[in-house]
Amino acid sequence: MGNTGIKKPGIIGILVAITFIIGVITAFPIIRFNGKAILLFAPDRLTRQADFFGANVLGSHVLETEHGEIRLGHFSRVMIVNGLARIDIREFRAGRVTHSLIVNGIIIPPNVSIAFNNSDEVSILILDGQEINASGIPLTVERISFHFSRRSADITLGVTRTPAYILLSDYTQLNVTGIQAILHIYKDDERWKLENPRGMGRSGFLVRLPEGTEYTRYWSVTFRPNWGEFIEGELFE
């Protein structure tokens, strides 16, 4: 049989082609969010470990979450950590990513950092000391965490500053001057809990019940949602 003039690819050519295909797959990974496929451009992934890399989003996408929408602009940057996405506050400040998140009636400031869990829901919002309004009470908050276990609160707010006094709806008065606290929100149980955790020199805060005339020191106070009626408290000992 005569020579057809068609050369079979050599082993080196095959290896080059395979390497090229692997490189394209590696540099253009796809993540899925609630069934939505999002194509990324991640050249750093060629030289970094596959479970931690930065990437740019190709195209514009809207992420639907329990708390509202997150809008990713074309070429906005995300971090992928063990397959889970994180969005840095710098993307919001630059306007490449925006959101309309409202958590339990609390309007979230426009510039935050966001981490997602493996159910494609928001797991952490880092506010980095911004102020929010929780049912009429201004709180300076470091982060908001979401929990999906019945053993803990549904939402916790790491609070670094509060007003000097907080008045509950039944006129229980909380003197929280200068404390750092955690606000626990239990949605199904319809209760909130304000706690000044033990340790690190913390000494609780002062509480005056409606029928009382003097303050008593507590570690924590549990009350109805939205600064409602006093339910119970853990006395400082």
C-alpha positions as CSV (number, residue, x, y, z in Angstrom):
1,M,0.0,0.0,0.0
2,G,1.3,3.4,-0.9
3,N,2.2,6.2,1.4
4,T,-0.9,8.3,2.0
5,G,1.1,11.3,3.3
6,I,-0.7,11.3,6.6
7,K,1.6,11.0,9.6
8,K,0.5,9.4,12.8
9,P,1.1,11.5,15.8
10,G,4.1,10.5,17.8
11,I,4.1,9.8,21.5
12,I,5.4,13.3,22.2
13,G,2.6,14.9,20.3
14,I,0.0,12.8,22.2
15,L,1.6,13.8,25.5
16,V,1.5,17.5,24.5
17,A,-2.1,17.2,23.6
18,I,-3.0,15.5,26.8
19,T,-1.1,18.1,28.8
20,F,-2.9,20.9,27.0
21,I,-6.3,19.4,27.7
22,I,-5.5,18.9,31.4
23,G,-4.2,22.4,31.6
24,V,-7.4,23.8,30.1
25,I,-9.5,21.7,32.5
26,T,-7.4,22.8,35.4
27,A,-7.3,26.5,34.5
28,F,-11.1,26.7,33.7
29,P,-12.8,24.9,36.6
30,I,-16.6,24.8,37.0
31,I,-18.3,25.2,40.4
32,R,-21.9,24.6,41.0
33,F,-24.2,26.7,43.1
34,N,-27.7,25.4,43.7
35,G,-27.5,23.5,40.4
36,K,-26.1,26.6,38.5
37,A,-22.8,25.9,36.7
38,I,-20.4,28.8,37.0
39,L,-17.2,28.8,34.8
40,L,-14.1,30.2,36.4
41,F,-10.7,31.3,35.1
42,A,-8.1,30.1,37.6
43,P,-4.5,30.1,36.1
44,D,-3.0,30.0,39.6
45,R,-4.5,26.5,39.9
46,L,-1.8,25.3,37.5
47,T,0.9,25.9,40.1
48,R,-1.1,25.7,43.4
49,Q,-2.8,22.9,45.3
50,A,-6.2,22.1,43.9
51,D,-8.1,22.6,47.1
52,F,-7.2,26.3,47.6
53,F,-7.1,28.8,44.8
54,G,-8.3,32.2,43.6
55,A,-10.3,32.5,40.5
56,N,-12.2,35.0,38.3
57,V,-15.8,34.5,37.4
58,L,-16.6,34.3,33.7
59,G,-19.9,35.9,32.9
60,S,-22.4,37.5,35.3
61,H,-24.4,35.4,37.8
62,V,-27.0,35.8,40.5
63,L,-26.7,33.5,43.5
64,E,-30.0,32.9,45.3
65,T,-29.6,32.3,49.0
66,E,-32.0,32.1,52.0
67,H,-31.2,35.7,52.9
68,G,-31.3,37.3,49.5
69,E,-29.3,37.6,46.3
70,I,-25.6,37.9,45.6
71,R,-24.7,39.3,42.2
72,L,-21.3,38.3,40.7
73,G,-20.1,40.6,38.0
74,H,-18.0,39.4,35.1
75,F,-14.4,38.7,36.1
76,S,-15.2,39.3,39.8
77,R,-12.8,37.2,42.0
78,V,-13.7,34.4,44.4
79,M,-11.6,32.1,46.5
80,I,-12.3,28.3,46.4
81,V,-11.4,26.5,49.6
82,N,-12.0,22.7,49.6
83,G,-14.6,23.2,46.9
84,L,-16.4,26.0,48.8
85,A,-16.6,29.6,47.6
86,R,-15.6,32.7,49.6
87,I,-16.0,36.3,48.4
88,D,-13.7,39.0,49.9
89,I,-14.9,42.4,51.0
90,R,-12.7,44.0,48.4
91,E,-14.9,42.7,45.6
92,F,-17.9,44.5,47.1
93,R,-15.9,47.7,47.7
94,A,-14.9,47.7,44.1
95,G,-18.5,47.1,42.9
96,R,-17.7,43.9,41.1
97,V,-20.0,42.0,43.5
98,T,-23.2,43.3,45.2
99,H,-25.8,41.8,47.4
100,S,-29.3,42.4,48.9
101,L,-28.9,40.3,52.0
102,I,-31.3,40.6,55.0
103,V,-30.7,38.4,58.0
104,N,-33.7,37.9,60.4
105,G,-34.8,41.5,59.5
106,I,-31.3,42.9,59.8
107,I,-30.2,44.8,56.6
108,I,-26.6,43.7,56.0
109,P,-24.1,46.5,55.0
110,P,-23.1,46.5,51.3
111,N,-19.4,45.7,52.0
112,V,-18.8,42.3,53.7
113,S,-16.9,39.1,53.2
114,I,-19.0,36.0,52.6
115,A,-18.2,32.2,53.0
116,F,-20.5,29.5,51.9
117,N,-21.1,26.0,53.3
118,N,-21.4,22.7,51.3
119,S,-25.2,23.3,51.0
120,D,-24.6,26.5,49.0
121,E,-25.9,28.6,51.8
122,V,-24.2,31.5,53.5
123,S,-22.2,30.2,56.6
124,I,-20.3,33.4,57.7
125,L,-20.6,37.1,57.0
126,I,-17.6,39.1,58.1
127,L,-18.6,42.7,58.8
128,D,-15.3,43.7,60.3
129,G,-16.7,46.2,62.9
130,Q,-19.5,47.7,60.9
131,E,-22.8,48.8,62.5
132,I,-26.1,47.1,62.0
133,N,-29.6,47.8,63.3
134,A,-31.1,44.9,65.2
135,S,-34.8,45.8,65.8
136,G,-34.0,49.4,66.6
137,I,-30.8,48.8,68.6
138,P,-27.5,49.7,66.9
139,L,-24.8,47.1,67.3
140,T,-21.2,47.1,66.1
141,V,-20.6,43.5,64.7
142,E,-17.5,41.7,63.8
143,R,-19.2,38.7,62.2
144,I,-22.5,36.8,61.7
145,S,-22.4,33.0,61.8
146,F,-25.1,30.6,60.7
147,H,-25.6,27.2,62.3
148,F,-27.5,24.2,60.9
149,S,-27.5,22.1,64.1
150,R,-30.4,22.0,66.6
151,R,-27.7,22.0,69.4
152,S,-26.9,25.7,68.8
153,A,-28.6,28.9,67.9
154,D,-29.6,29.4,64.3
155,I,-27.6,32.7,64.0
156,T,-24.9,34.3,66.2
157,L,-23.7,37.8,66.1
158,G,-20.2,38.7,67.4
159,V,-20.9,42.1,68.9
160,T,-18.0,44.4,69.8
161,R,-20.0,47.5,70.8
162,T,-23.5,48.1,72.1
163,P,-25.4,51.2,73.5
164,A,-24.7,51.7,77.2
165,Y,-28.2,50.6,78.1
166,I,-30.7,48.3,76.3
167,L,-34.3,48.3,77.5
168,L,-36.4,45.2,76.8
169,S,-40.1,45.5,76.0
170,D,-41.1,44.6,79.6
171,Y,-38.7,47.4,80.9
172,T,-36.0,45.0,82.0
173,Q,-32.8,47.2,81.7
174,L,-29.5,45.8,80.6
175,N,-26.4,47.8,81.5
176,V,-24.0,46.6,78.8
177,T,-21.5,49.4,78.9
178,G,-18.1,48.4,77.5
179,I,-18.8,44.7,77.0
180,Q,-18.2,42.4,74.0
181,A,-21.1,40.0,73.6
182,I,-22.6,37.3,71.5
183,L,-26.2,37.7,70.4
184,H,-27.8,34.2,69.8
185,I,-30.9,34.1,67.7
186,Y,-33.1,30.9,68.0
187,K,-35.7,31.3,65.2
188,D,-37.9,28.3,65.9
189,D,-37.8,28.7,69.7
190,E,-38.6,32.4,69.3
191,R,-36.0,33.6,71.7
192,W,-32.8,35.7,71.7
193,K,-29.9,35.4,74.1
194,L,-27.3,38.1,74.9
195,E,-24.2,36.6,76.4
196,N,-20.9,38.0,77.7
197,P,-18.8,34.7,77.6
198,R,-16.7,33.7,80.5
199,G,-12.9,34.1,80.3
200,M,-10.5,36.8,79.2
201,G,-11.2,38.9,82.2
202,R,-14.9,39.3,81.3
203,S,-17.3,40.0,84.2
204,G,-20.8,39.8,82.7
205,F,-23.2,42.7,82.7
206,L,-25.7,44.3,85.0
207,V,-29.5,43.6,84.7
208,R,-32.4,45.3,86.5
209,L,-35.7,43.4,86.3
210,P,-38.9,45.4,86.0
211,E,-39.9,44.8,89.6
212,G,-36.5,45.4,90.9
213,T,-34.7,48.6,92.1
214,E,-31.1,47.3,92.0
215,Y,-28.9,45.8,89.3
216,T,-27.8,42.2,89.5
217,R,-24.8,40.9,87.5
218,Y,-25.5,38.2,84.9
219,W,-23.5,36.2,82.4
220,S,-26.4,36.0,80.0
221,V,-30.0,37.0,79.5
222,T,-32.6,35.2,77.4
223,F,-35.6,37.1,76.1
224,R,-38.3,37.2,73.5
225,P,-37.2,38.1,69.9
226,N,-36.6,41.7,69.0
227,W,-35.7,42.8,72.6
228,G,-38.9,41.3,73.9
229,E,-39.8,40.2,77.4
230,F,-37.3,38.8,79.8
231,I,-37.4,35.0,80.0
232,E,-34.4,33.9,82.2
233,G,-30.8,34.7,82.9
234,E,-27.6,33.1,84.1
235,L,-26.4,34.8,87.3
236,F,-22.8,35.8,87.6
237,E,-21.0,33.7,90.2
